[in-house]
Amino acid sequence: MNKPTVQDIFHRFYPAYIERYSPSPEQAKAARNIINCKTGAYGANVSICEDCGAVQIHYNSCRNRCCPMCQAVPKEKWMDARREDVFDAPYFHLVFTVPDLLNPVIYSNQKLLYDALYHAASATIRELTANPEHLGAKVGYIFILHTWGSEMNFHPHIHTILLGGGLTPDNHWKDNGENFFLPIQVISKVFRGKYLEELKKLWEEGKLAFHGTAEKFRNHYAFKELLDACYGTEWVPYCKKTFHGAQSVIKYLGKYTHRIAVSNHRVIRMDEETVTFSVKDYRNEGRWKELTLPGVEFIRRFLMHVPPKGFVRIRHYGLLCSRSKNKKLTLCRNLLGCKKYLSRLKKKEMPEVLELLYGINICVCKACGGRLGKPQLKIPQRC
């Protein structure tokens, strides 16, 4: 028996899910896309072999950023484009987290309070790296928002890939070698202050909504108690080990950029009522274990992590900001004596991309090895 996929889980349990819950338009769209991906519902490319006449059909994917079957090529293309942005220099992986106390309010205001995470984290890095006591330079960094823990619980946090050096105000390169240059305790206090300041401002302006378990914070005194509790809680950003060199950075980025709440390879089995998948047990040195959930609960947790419509999860700052990126990066390379790594996939069509990445030639007939004719796009009725 074939191992089940996330698509199989949605086929079996989504009808029961919508009897119990009311998904948002974006959640419903993600579910519909996952269910119909590569089934012919979104059309197909039909090719006929010029030698033997065999017909070859490629069903179109849904291209939804939450679909487990649609992340591989976009991830590779994004990583390839970043080859032109990285140096042979130290990089650090910094993670910004918020206390679980805030989860109900954040979930009720995803667009506003996810944005606030980016604002607070960026302002923290910008302020501390500009300080000569820590570095005194403008650095480059990439933010990637994840909203899940290993068990698909709600756990919003930002992964940061931070260049370990930057340009001083007089355009000289400055770094601190392989050592991380920002005190974690200082990061924690500054980030906490900036995030809670924005949260308080949004509350005062009446821009926050309160649904479900967040309803109690609609009360002024309850919200003030929440803020006080958060100010009294130690926030725990952390820095992972240093990695060095352009290729290491690109490989490392790929672990985080197009990740979704749970991928197909983590699904172990499914029966008429439950789904079992692998999770990391962080109380036991991060070892893998099995977790079994009711099928409807699996879907509920999965759909919690569908981002708001149009939300940009991957954002670039500092030296990587598009307004001055090319000029600043060229200067950094010259100062460091680094070569520029060129994109392999830029401006290439999908057949070339697939052959370069996976050695798959979709223009060759599987039956006889002959050449396939130009694909004809077949569009079904809208599903």
Secondary structure, 3 states (H helix, E strand, C coil): CCCCCHHHHHHHHHHHHHHHCCCCHHHHHHHHHHHHCCCCCCCEEEEEECCCCCEEEEECCCCCCCCCCCCHHHHHHHHHHHHHHCCCCEEEEEEEECCHHHHHHHHHCHHHHHHHHHHHHHHHHHHHHHCCCCCCCECEEEEEEEEECCCCCEEEEEEEEEECEEECCCCCEEECCCCCCCCHHHHHHHHHHHHHHHHHHHHHCCCCCCCHHHHHHHCHHHHHHHHHHHHCCCCCCEEEEEEECHHHHHHHHCCCCCCCCCCHHHEEEECCCEEEEEEEEHHHCCEEEEEEEEHHHHHHHHHCCCCCCCCCCEEEEECCCCCCHHHHHHHHHHHHCCCCCCCCCCCCCHHHHHHHHHCCCCCECCCCCCEECCCEEECCCCC
